[in-house]
Amino acid sequence: MRHGTVESFRVFVRNWWRHNPLWPDGLEPGPGPRTTLARGCTETEARQICREYNASHPPGRLSRKAEYERE
């Protein structure tokens, strides 16, 4: 966490579904591993990074999206 800030956030991407032929449509709910895009962001910066990533990267069949969480 950066000194002098109240909160720090980590931005990451992950898939929300995984392939499973036994489930309807071949997809099973299952949040996948997280890949970090940025650390030490303010919440405003984290939201902006997520918006930009999600606007420029189609989520695809597995619904890969950017999110953020408090560090």
Secondary structure by P-SEA (a helix, b strand, c coil): ccccccbbbbbbccccbbbbccccccccccccbbbbccccccaaaaaaaaaaaaaaccccccbbbbbbbcc
